[in-house]
Amino acid sequence: MRRSVERVGYGSESAFSTAFKRELGVSPLHYRRQARGLVAASSGGPSPAPGLSDL
């Protein structure tokens, strides 16, 4: 995730994770697991957008 964080301009993974959860309602890890089908979509948060599963 470090490369993604740097690409979008956040100074730390923690800052990115906090902003991500604030905007999408789930942590980046939960979002990624949901995108990969490892977590049921009904467990909270938005449906993953195409191309964001590699965050």
Buried (B, 14 or more C-beta within 10 A) or exposed (E): BEEBBEEEEBEEBEEBBEEBBEEBEBBBBBBBBBBEEEBEEEEEBEEBEEEEBEB
